[in-house]
């Protein structure tokens, strides 16, 4: 069953398990998905997004790691439709190769994948952002990554409930 584009009312009416599965496609942190489901019904999309932002901010490090596990590396061939749409601007083997090299350096420094809201951005821009973020200290980068995760969650949730 596809749940993308089902409307806010449709999301509010989904059985809890189905709603949770739909949310796990947005963010693979189970507690995040359960909390969003438990707070239904949402009167507006803005209320849903505000709840998602609050739950994203409340994720602990282990839950952030669960969320990151649901994302492919930038430049890798995406395995989900959402990731494929979001990384559509990543083209060319030279860019993919440079991203792969940057990803290795990033993961060695920070211990997790480089996460960025890639929607609407080209490969060269994503590579430049990666290189700039390599200059961050670990605490700063962890906060930047959390902000990017929240942006991706919002983007995917909006798509989920768009009529």
HELIX and SHEET records of a PDB file:
HELIX    1   1 UNK A    8  UNK A   13  1                                   6    
HELIX    2   2 UNK A   16  UNK A   24  1                                   9    
HELIX    3   3 UNK A   30  UNK A   38  1                                   9    
HELIX    4   4 UNK A   45  UNK A   58  1                                  14    
HELIX    5   5 UNK A   61  UNK A   69  1                                   9    
HELIX    6   6 UNK A   81  UNK A   86  1                                   6    
HELIX    7   7 UNK A   93  UNK A  110  1                                  18    
HELIX    8   8 UNK A  123  UNK A  133  1                                  11    
HELIX    9   9 UNK A  138  UNK A  161  1                                  24    
END                                                                             
